[in-house]
């Protein structure tokens, strides 16, 4: 059984009102989320790399997508709490 893992995340600007974050998974999928106030919103998803899960199973949807979004939100919230994003 495959267990997906987050390998990194980046702050992509947007300021304090709508900060954007990208969360990168080990299977080549990147999820973009926006933080508006204290609420996270899913923005979009992209696929990177030749070994991406996109080529074998297609785009994540349904429960698989919901799981990724939840993992991304928890990861980013934890990093914000620990002040791990450099904002220029």
Backbone as CSV, one residue per row, in Angstrom:
resi,resn,N_x,N_y,N_z,CA_x,CA_y,CA_z,C_x,C_y,C_z
1,UNK,0.836,-1.187,0.000,0.000,0.000,0.000,0.878,1.247,0.000
2,UNK,0.554,2.183,-0.872,1.320,3.416,-1.002,0.817,4.453,-0.007
3,UNK,1.745,5.098,0.682,1.413,6.185,1.603,2.069,7.454,1.063
4,UNK,1.254,8.428,0.661,1.807,9.666,0.115,2.394,10.511,1.235
5,UNK,3.461,11.225,0.877,4.158,12.062,1.847,4.377,13.443,1.261
6,UNK,4.363,14.420,2.127,4.693,15.788,1.725,6.209,15.922,1.794
7,UNK,6.806,16.462,0.730,8.257,16.626,0.743,8.679,18.067,1.022
8,UNK,7.827,19.048,0.682,8.167,20.436,0.969,6.957,21.335,0.732
9,UNK,7.114,22.585,1.145,6.091,23.588,0.855,6.777,24.945,0.734
10,UNK,6.137,25.836,-0.012,6.689,27.167,-0.230,5.619,28.226,-0.033
11,UNK,6.049,29.378,0.449,5.193,30.561,0.510,5.313,31.255,-0.838
12,UNK,4.198,31.526,-1.505,4.211,32.100,-2.854,3.666,33.521,-2.912
13,UNK,3.735,34.243,-1.837,3.286,35.629,-1.845,1.803,35.757,-1.545
14,UNK,1.261,36.900,-1.899,-0.151,37.156,-1.667,-0.421,38.051,-0.484
15,UNK,0.574,38.276,0.344,0.406,39.172,1.481,-0.367,38.552,2.632
16,UNK,-0.714,39.388,3.587,-1.399,38.920,4.793,-2.869,38.580,4.551
17,UNK,-3.486,39.207,3.567,-4.920,38.983,3.353,-5.220,37.696,2.595
18,UNK,-4.315,37.285,1.711,-4.545,36.066,0.924,-3.204,35.412,0.596
19,UNK,-2.542,34.884,1.604,-1.234,34.252,1.411,-1.385,32.952,0.637
20,UNK,-0.508,32.742,-0.356,-0.561,31.536,-1.196,0.578,30.597,-0.816
21,UNK,0.275,29.315,-0.765,1.262,28.294,-0.444,1.152,27.156,-1.449
22,UNK,2.304,26.575,-1.809,2.309,25.373,-2.637,2.890,24.244,-1.795
23,UNK,2.230,23.089,-1.824,2.649,21.929,-1.042,2.966,20.809,-2.023
24,UNK,4.197,20.287,-1.939,4.698,19.319,-2.898,4.677,17.907,-2.290
25,UNK,4.060,16.981,-3.001,3.978,15.591,-2.563,5.019,14.747,-3.296
26,UNK,5.396,13.613,-2.717,6.453,12.772,-3.281,6.060,12.067,-4.573
27,UNK,4.792,12.090,-4.940,4.360,11.432,-6.180,4.257,12.397,-7.362
28,UNK,4.776,13.616,-7.201,4.814,14.571,-8.302,3.655,15.537,-8.372
29,UNK,2.722,15.472,-7.441,1.575,16.381,-7.432,1.864,17.541,-6.476
30,UNK,1.536,18.751,-6.911,1.661,19.946,-6.078,0.274,20.556,-5.905
31,UNK,-0.083,20.846,-4.666,-1.378,21.442,-4.346,-1.147,22.883,-3.910
32,UNK,-1.895,23.812,-4.506,-1.823,25.222,-4.137,-3.009,25.566,-3.244
33,UNK,-2.720,26.205,-2.111,-3.792,26.635,-1.220,-3.590,28.109,-0.872
34,UNK,-4.697,28.760,-0.549,-4.684,30.172,-0.158,-5.199,30.266,1.267
35,UNK,-4.526,31.080,2.077,-4.975,31.305,3.456,-5.612,32.684,3.522
36,UNK,-6.926,32.696,3.749,-7.666,33.951,3.891,-8.106,34.058,5.336
37,UNK,-7.447,34.936,6.072,-7.710,35.029,7.504,-7.193,33.777,8.192
38,UNK,-8.090,33.019,8.802,-7.702,31.763,9.453,-8.169,30.546,8.680
39,UNK,-8.729,30.775,7.486,-9.314,29.691,6.692,-8.448,29.415,5.463
40,UNK,-8.221,28.137,5.181,-7.501,27.744,3.975,-8.500,27.391,2.885
41,UNK,-8.165,27.743,1.640,-8.990,27.406,0.486,-8.121,26.739,-0.563
42,UNK,-8.625,25.667,-1.139,-7.937,24.987,-2.237,-7.991,25.876,-3.467
43,UNK,-6.846,26.084,-4.126,-6.823,26.906,-5.332,-6.708,26.036,-6.580
44,UNK,-5.630,25.254,-6.690,-5.462,24.378,-7.847,-4.404,23.323,-7.571
45,UNK,-4.132,22.524,-8.598,-3.184,21.434,-8.454,-2.399,21.327,-9.760
46,UNK,-1.138,20.921,-9.659,-0.355,20.703,-10.863,0.509,19.463,-10.687
47,UNK,0.988,18.958,-11.802,1.790,17.745,-11.802,3.182,18.075,-12.319
48,UNK,4.210,17.552,-11.635,5.581,17.790,-12.057,6.339,16.473,-12.106
49,UNK,7.261,16.354,-13.020,8.113,15.172,-13.103,7.565,14.086,-14.001
50,UNK,8.467,13.305,-14.544,8.086,12.225,-15.447,7.507,11.015,-14.719
51,UNK,7.771,10.907,-13.424,7.260,9.776,-12.658,6.018,10.139,-11.835
52,UNK,5.334,11.176,-12.258,4.142,11.647,-11.543,3.030,10.608,-11.581
53,UNK,2.253,10.569,-10.517,1.108,9.667,-10.428,0.060,9.987,-11.505
54,UNK,0.111,11.187,-12.031,-0.822,11.594,-13.084,-0.768,10.642,-14.284
55,UNK,0.413,10.165,-14.645,0.571,9.313,-15.821,0.087,7.881,-15.603
56,UNK,-0.024,7.440,-14.355,-0.469,6.071,-14.094,-1.919,5.993,-13.630
57,UNK,-2.349,6.957,-12.815,-3.700,6.892,-12.239,-4.591,8.065,-12.588
58,UNK,-4.054,9.112,-13.189,-4.840,10.304,-13.482,-4.830,11.277,-12.310
59,UNK,-5.594,12.358,-12.448,-5.649,13.387,-11.399,-6.341,12.840,-10.161
60,UNK,-5.836,13.181,-8.972,-6.539,12.808,-7.749,-7.901,13.503,-7.706
61,UNK,-8.925,12.792,-7.266,-10.262,13.379,-7.123,-10.981,12.687,-5.992
62,UNK,-12.092,13.256,-5.590,-12.890,12.664,-4.518,-12.138,12.612,-3.200
63,UNK,-12.145,11.442,-2.560,-11.504,11.280,-1.254,-9.998,11.489,-1.327
64,UNK,-9.371,11.073,-2.430,-7.922,11.246,-2.580,-7.549,12.728,-2.602
65,UNK,-8.326,13.533,-3.301,-8.067,14.971,-3.348,-8.343,15.607,-1.990
66,UNK,-9.432,15.225,-1.347,-9.752,15.757,-0.025,-8.642,15.454,0.979
67,UNK,-8.077,14.245,0.896,-6.998,13.859,1.807,-5.766,14.726,1.571
68,UNK,-5.433,14.964,0.307,-4.285,15.814,-0.009,-4.484,17.236,0.513
69,UNK,-5.668,17.779,0.298,-5.942,19.149,0.748,-5.846,19.237,2.262
70,UNK,-6.393,18.272,2.959,-6.334,18.270,4.432,-4.883,18.167,4.913
71,UNK,-4.104,17.266,4.299,-2.694,17.132,4.670,-1.945,18.438,4.413
72,UNK,-2.210,19.078,3.278,-1.545,20.335,2.925,-1.893,21.434,3.923
73,UNK,-3.171,21.544,4.273,-3.594,22.570,5.235,-2.930,22.365,6.586
74,UNK,-2.884,21.126,7.071,-2.263,20.841,8.366,-0.765,21.124,8.331
75,UNK,-0.103,20.766,7.224,1.330,20.992,7.084,1.655,22.482,7.089
76,UNK,0.918,23.250,6.311,1.151,24.698,6.233,0.831,25.361,7.568
77,UNK,-0.269,24.994,8.205,-0.634,25.581,9.504,0.454,25.320,10.543
78,UNK,1.001,24.112,10.536,2.072,23.777,11.471,3.323,24.603,11.178
79,UNK,3.655,24.784,9.910,4.824,25.592,9.551,4.625,27.069,9.869
80,UNK,3.402,27.567,9.713,3.117,28.959,10.076,3.285,29.132,11.576
81,UNK,2.772,28.180,12.327,2.878,28.233,13.787,4.343,28.260,14.231
82,UNK,5.173,27.547,13.520,6.607,27.488,13.859,7.432,28.549,13.127
83,UNK,6.765,29.454,12.403,7.416,30.576,11.707,8.497,30.087,10.733
84,UNK,8.150,29.172,9.852,9.121,28.566,8.935,9.108,29.141,7.536
85,UNK,8.284,30.132,7.258,8.239,30.719,5.928,8.896,32.088,5.939
86,UNK,9.825,32.309,4.994,10.455,33.617,4.848,9.556,34.478,3.978
87,UNK,9.175,35.611,4.487,8.342,36.536,3.727,9.182,37.778,3.430
88,UNK,9.304,38.079,2.145,10.164,39.205,1.725,9.378,40.457,1.542
